[in-house]
Amino acid sequence: MKKLFVFPIVFLSCLFSMSCNQTHKNSASVITDTNSTSPVIIDNKHERQNALYDRVKVDLVEGRFTEAPSEIELSIWNQSQEVIKVKGDYRICILEGREWIPIDFEDLSIGGDSYVISKGVSVKVSVQIHPNLVEYKQGDYRVSVAIDSDVGEVEVDGYFSIVK
């Protein structure tokens, strides 16, 4: 009788652990630049470490420019069932050889100290870049944006090129 009782418990615990392992697999989003054939990979490893993975999605608008863009556009989508507050900072790097070299760092607050996003809403936010702080030259740039919210943190990389 004890064996009949133990088997279903062991079986159910194995099923539960298998389903948990499925939800934490590595994942990455692919964004294809309309001006390029190569996809841009945004690694979600930062998202997997916290509750934000299922709640907030952040996309960076990317492209090719003849001069430095004066702003970066973020699309922040609150996929959760609650109102969240977000704020963030960004770092801009230029590709020199095989290394990304930071050229500018500036704290930003989106809409003041924080920005409130209602549940299920996507908000486009423009982050101002001050061109007088750095002399942009032709090349490939990476923008790393860290968004912090009251439900966790997410970090994404976006890319743009300046062609003269």
N, C-alpha and C positions, 0 to 999 in steps of 0.2 A: 504493500500500500504506500509506503514512504517513497519508493522508487517512482511510482506513478505521479506522485505530487511534486517531486523534485524535477523531473524531466521538463514539464511545461515552464517552470520558472527559469531553468537554464536556457531553454530554447528562446524564450521571450527576451531574456537579457542579451543573448547573442544577437538577436534581430535588432534590438535597440542600439547596441554598440555599432553594428554595421551601418545603420541609418545615420548615426551621428558622424561616422567617418566620411560618409558621402557628402555631407553638407560642408565639410571643412577642406575639401580638395582645393588645390591651387587653381586660380582662375585669373584670366586677364581679359580686358576689353580691347578690341581692335578698332581704331578709328582710322579711316583712310582719308588722307588729304585729297581734296578735289583737284589740286594742281599737281599731284604726284601719284605715282603708281604704288609706292611703298607704304604699307600700313604703319601706323604709329601704335605701339603697344603701351598700354597703361597698366602697370602691374598693380594688382589689388592686394598685395601682401599687407600693406598698412591697414586696409579695411578689414581684412580677415581677423585681425587681432582684437577687434572690439565690436561693439553693438552697431556701429555705423554701417557695416557692410550691407545690411538689409534695409537700411533706413534712408540714407542720403546718397545720391549719385552726383558727381561733379564732373562736368566736361569742360575742357578748354577749347576755345575756338582757335584754329590753327591756320597758317597760310604762308604765302610768300609775299614780301613787301619790297618796294623800291627804296623805302626809308624806314626808320624805326617806327613801329606803331606807338601811338601816344597812349593807348590803353589796351588792356587784355580783357576779353569778354569771358566771363564764367557763366555756365549754366548750372545752377544748383537745384536739384530736384529732391524735395522732401517726400520720400516714399513711405514714411512712417504714418502711424495713425494719431500722431500728436503734433502739437506746435513745437518747433525747435528754435533755438537762438544760435546763430553762427557768427564767427569772426575768423580772421585768418591772416597769414602773412605769405609773402612770396619771395623767391630768389631767382635771379636771372643769371644764366651761365652762357658762355660762348664755347663752341667746340674748337679747340686748338689741337691739331693732331688727333690723338685718341682720348684727350682729357677734356672734361667740362670744367672751365675756369669760371668761378663766380665773378661777375663784374659789377653787380649792384645788389644791395639788399636794403629793403625798406619795409618797415611794419606798416600794415594797413588795417584799418577797421572798416568793415563794410556797413555803411549807413550809420556811422557813429560807433559806439562801443560794441554793439552787436546788431545783427539783422534778424528779424523774426520772420520765419517762413511757416505758413499754415500747412496743415497736413494735406498731402497729395498735390502740392503746388510746385511748379517749376518757376524759378526766378532767374532772370538774366541780370548779372551784376557786372559793371565795367570797373576794372581796376586801373587807375591812372598810373602811367609810367612817366616819370619826369625826365625828358631827354637831356636837360641841362646837367644832370648828375653824371652822365656817362656819354662818351662819344661812341655811338654805335657805328660799326663798320660792316662791310659785306661779310656774310657768313651764316652759320647755322647756330641757332639759339635754343636753349631749353628754359622753360619757365616751370619752376617747381612751386606749387601752391599747396599750403597746408591749411586745411579748414578745420577749425575746432568748434565743437558744439556741445550743448549740454547733454548729448547722448553719446559722445565719443569724438574721435578725430579721424580724418581721412587726408591722405596726401596723394596728389596726382602730378604728373609731368605733362606739359604740353610743349610743342615745338613750333618754331617759325624760322624762316630764312629771310635774309635781306640780300637782294640781288640788285646790283647797280648797273 
